[in-house]
Amino acid sequence: MFAAKTILAFLIVSLLHITAHSLTVEEPMADETLYRGSDVNILWSNSSSSVNISYLLSADSSNNSSWVPIPECSPSSLSDICTWSIPVSLQNSTYRLAFFTLSNEITLSEEFEISIPSLVFTSPSAGQVISNGSAPFNVTWIWFGPDSYAVEIFLTKNGIEDSTTRDSVIVNSGVGSYQFASLGDDGRYQIKVESPTDSAVTASSEVVTVDDPGKSGARSMVPFGGSLLALLLIVAHLLI
């Protein structure tokens, strides 16, 4: 009986010891979406020592060779937090973090997503036509990505970039907008957005046609004027 009680007490103490020092991953959370090219905080608690942190594809979590160290988090201090700059080379997929303690304990985080940021224009609308000289011109979008993300916005006319319109913009998650002083003279315009650090982050608006009603009217009169002149010359020739 004494031996049984001793063993039970030992197991209880051991269990309490393990629980007290078991590492718990707090962020990223299960099914959370992170974006490549952004800085995110990794949080954990109850670590009894410094840890080395790696990331890996969730599908490869049983393969030790697939773990990729996170330099800024390896080794970490006992602060239980570090900031990870997610590489722009990572593709859309499901990932996990692996925490390695100095005592060779390994803890895996829950699965989370890493995605490529994207922007979707909500205006201008398809087939939109505006008059030459209309100003200003507003464009709107929805941004699916991290806050405070730097992109460049510019115009193309008939497929050729107008470099004088290129501007740096900070976008935030959700709805955003930008205002051009004007589009320019007659032509077919598109608004384009691209990231200076990630070539996969790019977007193009619908085509906007800029037209001068006055020039259109003048052009439409040319054939008629030419036909009338030809008719008058024929009549004059017949009267001679």
TITILUM-197083 format. One record per atom (N, C-alpha, C, O): residue number from 0; z, x, y. Coordinates in steps of 0.2 Angstrom, whole numbers. Atoms other than C-alpha are relative to their C-alpha. Example, Ala and Ser with C-alpha at 12.3 -4.5 7.8 and 13.67 -1.06 7.14 Angstrom:
2
pos  Z  X  Y
0  0  4  -6
0  39  62  -22
0  0  4  6
0  3  9  5
1  -1  -4  -6
1  36  68  -5
1  3  -4  5
1  4  -1  11
This chain:
240
pos  Z  X  Y
0  0  4  -6
0  0  0  0
0  0  4  6
0  -4  3  11
1  -1  -4  -6
1  5  14  12
1  -7  3  1
1  -9  4  7
2  7  -3  0
2  -12  23  8
2  -5  -5  3
2  -9  -3  7
3  5  5  -3
3  -22  7  12
3  1  -1  7
3  -3  -2  11
4  -1  1  -7
4  -13  4  28
4  -2  6  4
4  -4  6  10
5  2  -6  -3
5  -16  22  33
5  -7  1  1
5  -10  2  6
6  7  0  0
6  -34  21  29
6  -3  -5  5
6  -7  -4  9
7  2  6  -5
7  -36  4  39
7  2  3  7
7  -2  1  12
8  -1  -2  -7
8  -27  12  54
8  -5  5  2
8  -7  6  8
9  5  -5  -1
9  -39  27  53
9  -6  -3  2
9  -10  -1  7
10  7  3  -2
10  -54  16  53
10  0  -4  7
10  -5  -4  10
11  -1  3  -7
11  -47  6  68
11  -1  5  5
11  -4  3  10
12  0  -5  -5
12  -44  21  78
12  -7  3  1
12  -10  4  6
13  6  -3  0
13  -61  28  73
13  -5  -5  4
13  -9  -3  8
14  5  5  -3
14  -70  12  78
14  1  -1  8
14  -3  -1  11
15  -1  0  -7
15  -61  12  95
15  -3  6  3
15  -5  5  9
16  3  -7  -3
16  -66  30  98
16  -7  -1  1
16  -10  1  6
17  7  1  0
17  -84  26  94
17  -2  -5  5
17  -7  -3  9
18  2  5  -5
18  -84  11  105
18  1  2  7
18  -3  1  11
19  -2  -3  -6
19  -76  20  119
19  -6  5  3
19  -7  5  9
20  4  -5  -2
20  -89  33  119
20  -8  -1  -2
20  -12  3  -1
21  7  2  1
21  -105  23  114
21  -4  -1  6
21  -2  -4  11
22  4  1  -6
22  -119  25  126
22  -3  -6  1
22  -6  -9  -4
23  3  6  -1
23  -125  9  134
23  -6  1  5
23  -4  3  11
24  5  0  -5
24  -142  8  142
24  0  -7  4
24  0  -12  2
25  -1  6  -4
25  -141  -4  157
25  -7  -1  4
25  -9  -7  5
26  6  1  -3
26  -158  -1  166
26  -5  6  -3
26  -2  12  -3
27  4  7  -1
27  -173  -3  162
27  3  -5  -5
27  5  -3  -11
28  -3  6  5
28  -168  -20  154
28  -6  -2  -4
28  -12  0  -4
29  5  2  5
29  -177  -28  140
29  -5  -4  3
29  -4  -9  7
30  5  3  -2
30  -194  -34  143
30  -2  1  8
30  -6  -3  11
31  2  -1  -7
31  -194  -28  161
31  -6  4  1
31  -8  8  -3
32  6  -3  -1
32  -210  -23  169
32  1  6  6
32  3  4  11
33  0  -5  -5
33  -211  -6  178
33  -7  2  1
33  -12  0  -3
34  7  -2  -2
34  -226  2  187
34  -1  7  0
34  3  11  3
35  2  -7  -1
35  -234  19  185
35  -1  2  7
35  -4  -2  11
36  0  -2  -7
36  -233  29  200
36  6  -2  5
36  6  0  11
37  -6  2  -4
37  -217  22  206
37  6  4  -2
37  7  7  -8
38  -6  -3  2
38  -199  28  206
38  5  -5  -2
38  6  -10  2
39  -5  5  2
39  -186  19  196
39  6  3  -2
39  6  9  -4
40  -6  -3  2
40  -168  21  192
40  1  -1  -7
40  0  -7  -10
41  -2  1  7
41  -162  24  174
41  8  0  1
41  11  4  3
42  -7  1  0
42  -144  18  172
42  3  -1  -7
42  0  -4  -11
43  -4  1  7
43  -132  20  157
43  7  1  1
43  9  3  7
44  -7  -1  -1
44  -114  20  154
44  3  2  -6
44  0  2  -12
45  -4  -2  6
45  -100  26  142
45  -3  6  -3
45  -2  7  -9
46  2  -7  3
46  -108  43  139
46  6  5  1
46  9  6  6
47  -6  -5  0
47  -95  56  134
47  -3  7  2
47  1  11  3
48  3  -6  -2
48  -107  70  139
48  -6  -1  4
48  -9  -6  4
49  7  1  -3
49  -123  74  149
49  -5  -2  -6
49  -4  0  -12
50  6  2  5
50  -139  68  141
50  -6  2  2
50  -8  4  8
51  7  -1  -1
51  -157  72  139
51  -3  -6  -1
51  -2  -10  -6
52  4  6  1
52  -169  58  142
52  -7  1  -1
52  -10  5  3
53  7  -1  1
53  -186  56  135
53  -3  -8  0
53  1  -12  -1
54  3  7  1
54  -199  41  135
54  -5  1  -6
54  -7  6  -8
55  5  0  6
55  -210  36  121
55  -3  -7  -1
55  0  -12  2
56  2  7  1
56  -221  22  116
56  4  -3  -5
56  6  0  -10
57  -5  3  5
57  -211  9  107
57  -3  0  -7
57  1  0  -12
58  3  0  7
58  -223  9  92
58  1  6  -3
58  1  7  -9
59  -1  -6  3
59  -219  27  90
59  8  2  -1
59  9  8  -1
60  -7  -2  -1
60  -200  26  91
60  3  3  -6
60  9  6  -6
61  -2  -3  6
61  -198  32  73
61  -2  7  -1
61  -1  10  -6
62  3  -6  1
62  -208  47  76
62  3  5  6
62  1  5  12
63  -4  -4  -4
63  -197  61  84
63  -5  4  5
63  -4  6  10
64  5  -4  -3
64  -213  71  89
64  -3  -4  6
64  -6  0  11
65  3  4  -5
65  -218  57  101
65  4  0  6
65  1  -3  12
66  -4  0  -6
66  -204  59  113
66  -2  5  5
66  -3  11  4
67  2  -5  -6
67  -209  66  130
67  6  0  5
67  8  -5  8
68  -5  -1  -4
68  -195  73  140
68  -1  -2  8
68  -7  -1  10
69  1  2  -7
69  -192  66  158
69  4  6  4
69  10  7  4
70  -3  -6  -3
70  -189  83  168
70  6  -2  5
70  11  1  5
71  -5  2  -5
71  -179  74  182
71  6  -3  -3
71  11  -4  0
72  -6  3  3
72  -167  67  169
72  2  4  -6
72  6  2  -10
73  -2  -5  6
73  -165  82  157
73  2  7  2
73  -3  10  5
74  -6  5  2
74  -151  86  157
74  2  -3  6
74  2  -1  12
75  -3  4  -6
75  -143  73  168
75  7  2  1
75  10  6  -4
76  -8  -1  -1
76  -125  74  175
76  3  -5  -3
76  0  -10  -6
77  -4  5  2
77  -111  63  171
77  0  -6  4
77  4  -11  4
78  0  6  -5
78  -116  51  185
78  -3  -6  -3
78  -2  -11  0
79  3  5  4
79  -125  40  172
79  -5  -4  4
79  -7  -10  4
80  6  2  -4
80  -140  38  184
80  -5  5  1
80  -3  11  3
81  5  -5  -2
81  -156  47  187
81  -6  -4  2
81  -7  -10  0
82  7  3  -3
82  -173  43  196
82  -6  3  -4
82  -7  9  -4
83  5  -2  3
83  -188  43  186
83  -7  -1  3
83  -8  -7  5
84  6  1  -3
84  -205  46  194
84  -5  -2  -6
84  -7  3  -9
85  4  2  6
85  -216  36  181
85  -7  4  1
85  -11  2  6
86  6  -3  -1
86  -232  47  178
86  -6  -5  1
86  -6  -10  -3
87  6  5  -1
87  -249  39  184
87  -4  1  -6
87  -9  -3  -7
88  4  -1  6
88  -256  45  167
88  2  -5  -5
88  -2  -6  -10
89  -3  5  5
89  -246  31  157
89  -5  -6  1
89  -6  -8  6
90  4  5  1
90  -257  17  151
90  5  -7  -1
90  10  -6  -2
91  -4  6  1
91  -252  -2  150
91  2  0  -7
91  -2  0  -12
92  -2  1  7
92  -241  -3  135
92  8  -1  0
92  11  -2  6
93  -7  0  1
93  -223  -5  128
93  3  6  -1
93  1  10  -5
94  -3  -6  0
94  -211  9  130
94  8  -1  -2
94  10  -6  -1
95  -7  0  0
95  -193  14  126
95  2  7  3
95  -2  12  3
96  -3  -7  -2
96  -181  28  132
96  4  2  -5
96  7  -2  -9
97  -5  -2  6
97  -172  39  120
97  5  5  4
97  3  10  8
98  -6  -3  -3
98  -155  46  126
98  3  5  -5
98  5  3  -11
99  -2  -5  5
99  -150  62  117
99  7  3  4
99  6  7  9
100  -6  -3  -3
100  -132  68  120
100  1  7  -3
100  -2  9  -8
101  -1  -6  2
101  -125  85  118
101  3  1  -7
101  2  6  -10
102  -2  0  7
102  -117  80  102
102  -5  -3  -5
102  -3  -5  -11
103  6  2  4
103  -134  75  95
103  0  -7  -2
103  -3  -9  -7
104  0  7  1
104  -131  57  96
104  -7  -3  4
104  -8  0  9
105  6  2  -3
105  -147  47  100
105  0  -8  1
105  2  -11  -4
106  0  7  -1
106  -148  30  108
106  -7  -2  3
106  -9  1  8
107  6  3  -3
107  -164  20  111
107  1  -6  5
107  5  -10  3
108  -1  6  -4
108  -166  8  125
108  -4  -6  -3
108  -7  -5  -8
109  4  5  2
109  -173  -9  123
109  -8  1  3
109  -9  5  7
110  7  -1  -2
110  -192  -11  125
110  -1  -3  7
110  1  -8  9
111  2  3  -6
111  -200  -13  142
111  -7  2  1
111  -10  6  -3
112  7  -1  -1
112  -217  -13  149
112  -1  5  6
112  2  5  11
113  2  -4  -5
113  -226  0  160
113  -7  -3  1
113  -12  -3  -3
114  6  2  -1
114  -241  -7  169
114  -3  4  6
114  0  7  10
115  4  -3  -5
115  -255  -1  181
115  1  -5  6
115  -1  -11  5
116  0  5  -6
116  -252  -9  199
116  -7  -3  1
116  -12  0  0
117  7  3  -1
117  -266  -21  204
117  1  -4  6
117  6  -7  8
118  0  4  -6
118  -271  -30  220
118  -6  -5  -1
118  -11  -4  -3
119  6  5  1
119  -281  -47  220
119  0  -3  7
119  4  -6  10
120  1  3  -6
120  -289  -53  236
120  0  -8  0
120  -3  -10  -5
121  0  7  -1
121  -286  -71  241
121  -4  -3  5
121  -6  -9  5
122  5  2  -5
122  -297  -71  256
122  -3  7  2
122  0  12  2
123  4  6  -1
123  -311  -70  261
123  -2  -3  -6
123  -2  -1  -12
124  2  4  6
124  -318  -83  250
124  -8  2  -2
124  -11  4  3
125  7  -1  2
125  -335  -82  240
125  -5  -3  4
125  -4  -9  6
126  5  3  -3
126  -350  -85  250
126  1  -1  8
126  -2  -5  11
127  -2  2  -7
127  -341  -85  267
127  -5  4  5
127  -7  9  4
128  5  -2  -5
128  -353  -83  282
128  4  0  7
128  6  -6  9
129  -3  0  -7
129  -346  -78  300
129  -6  2  5
129  -10  5  3
130  4  -2  -5
130  -355  -76  316
130  1  7  3
130  7  9  3
131  0  -7  -3
131  -359  -59  324
131  5  0  6
131  4  -5  10
132  -4  -1  -5
132  -345  -54  335
132  7  -4  -1
132  11  -4  4
133  -6  3  2
133  -332  -65  327
133  6  5  0
133  6  10  -4
134  -5  -5  0
134  -315  -56  330
134  7  -4  2
134  6  -9  5
135  -1  -5  6
135  -302  -53  323
135  -2  -3  -6
135  -3  -9  -7
136  1  2  6
136  -305  -54  305
136  6  1  -5
136  8  7  -6
137  -6  -1  4
137  -290  -57  293
137  -2  0  -8
137  -6  -4  -10
138  0  0  8
138  -289  -53  274
138  7  -1  -3
138  11  2  0
139  -6  1  4
139  -276  -58  262
139  0  2  -7
139  -6  2  -10
140  0  -2  7
140  -270  -53  245
140  6  -1  -3
140  11  -3  0
141  -6  0  4
141  -257  -53  231
141  0  6  -3
141  -4  9  -7
142  -1  -6  3
142  -250  -37  226
142  5  0  -6
142  10  -3  -6
143  -4  -1  6
143  -244  -34  208
143  2  7  -1
143  -1  11  -5
144  -2  -7  1
144  -234  -18  209
144  6  1  4
144  10  -4  6
145  -6  -2  -4
145  -219  -9  217
145  0  -1  7
145  -6  -1  10
146  -1  0  -8
146  -213  -11  235
146  -2  7  3
146  -1  12  -1
147  1  -6  -4
147  -218  2  248
147  -5  4  -4
147  -4  10  -4
148  6  -4  3
148  -234  7  239
148  -5  2  5
148  -8  -3  8
149  5  -2  -5
149  -246  17  249
149  -7  -1  -3
149  -9  1  -8
150  7  0  2
150  -265  12  248
150  -4  1  7
150  -1  1  12
151  4  -1  -5
151  -280  14  259
151  -5  -6  0
151  -7  -8  -5
152  5  6  0
152  -291  -1  265
152  -6  2  5
152  -5  5  10
153  6  -2  -4
153  -308  0  272
153  -6  -5  -1
153  -5  -9  -6
154  6  4  0
154  -325  -9  275
154  -6  3  -3
154  -7  9  -2
155  7  -3  2
155  -342  -7  266
155  -5  -5  3
155  -4  -11  3
156  6  4  -2
156  -358  -13  274
156  -6  1  -4
156  -8  7  -4
157  6  0  4
157  -372  -17  263
157  1  6  -6
157  -4  9  -7
158  -2  -5  6
158  -363  -6  249
158  1  7  3
158  3  11  -2
159  -2  -7  -3
159  -360  9  261
159  6  0  4
159  7  -5  8
160  -6  0  -3
160  -343  13  266
160  0  2  8
160  -4  6  10
161  0  -2  -7
161  -339  13  285
161  7  4  1
161  12  1  1
162  -6  -4  0
162  -327  27  286
162  5  -1  6
162  11  1  6
163  -4  1  -6
163  -321  23  304
163  5  -6  -1
163  9  -6  3
164  -5  5  1
164  -312  8  297
164  5  1  -5
164  10  -3  -6
165  -5  -2  5
165  -302  17  284
165  7  1  3
165  8  4  8
166  -7  0  -3
166  -283  14  287
166  5  1  -6
166  3  -2  -12
167  -5  0  5
167  -267  18  277
167  5  -6  1
167  6  -8  7
168  -4  6  -1
168  -257  3  273
168  6  0  -6
168  5  3  -11
169  -5  1  5
169  -240  0  264
169  0  -7  -3
169  1  -12  1
170  0  7  3
170  -240  -15  252
170  6  -1  -4
170  9  4  -6
171  -6  2  3
171  -226  -24  245
171  -1  -6  -5
171  -6  -9  -4
172  1  5  5
172  -224  -35  230
172  -1  -7  3
172  3  -9  7
173  1  7  -3
173  -231  -53  233
173  -6  0  5
173  -11  4  4
174  5  1  -4
174  -242  -59  247
174  0  5  6
174  5  7  8
175  0  -4  -5
175  -249  -47  260
175  -7  -1  4
175  -11  -6  2
176  5  2  -4
176  -262  -47  274
176  -2  7  4
176  2  11  5
177  2  -6  -4
177  -272  -35  285
177  -5  -3  5
177  -9  -8  4
178  4  2  -5
178  -282  -38  301
178  -5  5  3
178  -3  10  5
179  6  -4  -3
179  -299  -30  306
179  -1  -2  7
179  -1  -8  8
180  1  2  -7
180  -303  -30  325
180  -7  -4  -1
180  -7  -9  3
181  7  4  1
181  -321  -36  319
181  -3  3  -6
181  -1  8  -8
182  4  -3  5
182  -333  -33  305
182  -6  4  2
182  -7  9  -1
183  6  -3  -3
183  -348  -28  315
183  -6  -4  1
183  -5  -10  1
184  6  4  -1
184  -366  -33  317
184  -2  -3  -7
184  1  -2  -12
185  3  3  6
185  -377  -42  304
185  0  4  -6
185  -1  10  -6
186  0  -4  7
186  -375  -37  286
186  5  -4  -5
186  8  -9  -3
187  -5  3  5
187  -365  -40  270
187  6  5  -1
187  5  11  -2
188  -6  -4  0
188  -347  -34  270
188  4  -1  -6
188  4  -7  -8
189  -5  1  4
189  -334  -31  258
189  6  4  2
189  5  9  5
190  -6  -3  -2
190  -316  -26  260
190  3  4  -7
190  3  0  -12
191  -2  -3  6
191  -310  -13  248
191  7  4  1
191  9  6  6
192  -6  -3  0
192  -293  -6  243
192  1  5  -5
192  -2  4  -11
193  -1  -5  5
193  -289  10  234
193  6  4  1
193  9  5  6
194  -6  -4  -1
194  -274  21  230
194  -2  7  0
194  -7  10  -3
195  2  -7  -1
195  -275  39  236
195  3  5  -6
195  1  10  -7
196  -3  -4  6
196  -265  45  220
196  -1  -3  -7
196  0  1  -12
197  2  3  7
197  -271  33  206
197  -7  -3  1
197  -7  -8  4
198  7  2  0
198  -290  31  204
198  0  -7  -3
198  -5  -11  -2
199  0  7  3
199  -286  15  193
199  2  -5  4
199  0  -11  3
200  -3  5  -4
200  -278  6  207
200  -6  -1  6
200  -6  3  11
201  5  2  -5
201  -293  -2  217
201  -2  -7  -1
201  -1  -10  -6
202  2  7  0
202  -299  -19  222
202  -6  -1  5
202  -6  3  10
203  5  2  -5
203  -314  -27  231
203  0  -7  1
203  1  -11  -4
204  0  7  -2
204  -315  -43  240
204  -7  -3  -1
204  -12  0  -3
205  7  3  1
205  -329  -56  239
205  -4  2  6
205  -2  5  11
206  4  -3  -5
206  -344  -52  250
206  0  -5  6
206  0  -12  5
207  0  4  -6
207  -344  -59  268
207  -6  2  4
207  -8  8  5
208  6  -1  -3
208  -360  -61  277
208  1  -1  8
208  3  -7  10
209  0  1  -7
209  -361  -58  296
209  -7  -1  2
209  -12  3  1
210  7  2  -2
210  -376  -67  304
210  1  -2  8
210  5  -4  10
211  0  2  -7
211  -381  -69  322
211  -5  -6  1
211  -11  -5  0
212  5  6  -1
212  -388  -87  325
212  -5  1  4
212  -11  -2  3
213  6  -1  -5
213  -398  -82  340
213  -5  4  -3
213  -11  3  -2
214  5  -4  3
214  -407  -68  330
214  -4  -4  -5
214  -10  -3  -6
215  3  4  5
215  -410  -80  316
215  -5  -5  3
215  -10  -6  0
216  5  4  -3
216  -418  -92  328
216  -6  3  2
216  -11  1  2
217  5  -4  -3
217  -428  -79  336
217  -5  2  -6
217  -11  2  -5
218  4  -2  6
218  -434  -73  319
218  -4  -6  -3
218  -10  -5  -5
219  4  5  2
219  -439  -90  314
219  -6  -2  4
219  -10  -6  2
220  6  2  -4
220  -450  -93  329
220  -6  5  0
220  -11  3  2
221  5  -5  0
221  -460  -77  326
221  -6  -2  -4
221  -12  -2  -1
222  6  2  4
222  -471  -84  312
222  -4  -6  4
222  -10  -6  4
223  3  5  -3
223  -474  -100  322
223  -4  2  6
223  -9  0  7
224  3  -2  -6
224  -478  -91  338
224  -7  4  -2
224  -12  3  2
225  6  -3  2
225  -490  -80  329
225  -6  -4  -3
225  -12  -3  -1
226  5  5  2
226  -499  -95  321
226  -3  -3  5
226  -9  -4  5
227  3  4  -5
227  -501  -104  337
227  -5  5  4
227  -10  3  6
228  5  -5  -3
228  -509  -88  345
228  -6  1  -4
228  -11  1  0
229  6  0  4
229  -521  -87  331
229  -4  -6  1
229  -10  -5  1
230  4  6  -1
230  -526  -105  333
230  -3  0  6
230  -9  -3  7
231  3  0  -6
231  -529  -103  351
231  -6  5  1
231  -11  3  4
232  6  -5  0
232  -540  -88  348
232  -6  -3  -3
232  -11  -2  -1
233  5  3  3
233  -550  -98  336
233  -3  -5  4
233  -10  -6  4
234  3  5  -5
234  -552  -112  348
234  -4  3  5
234  -10  0  7
235  3  -3  -6
235  -557  -101  362
235  -7  3  -2
235  -12  3  1
236  6  -3  2
236  -570  -92  351
236  -5  -6  -1
236  -11  -5  0
237  5  5  1
237  -578  -109  346
237  -3  -3  7
237  -8  -6  7
238  2  2  -6
238  -579  -114  364
238  -5  4  4
238  -8  2  9
239  4  -4  -3
239  -588  -99  369
239  -8  -1  -1
239  -12  3  1
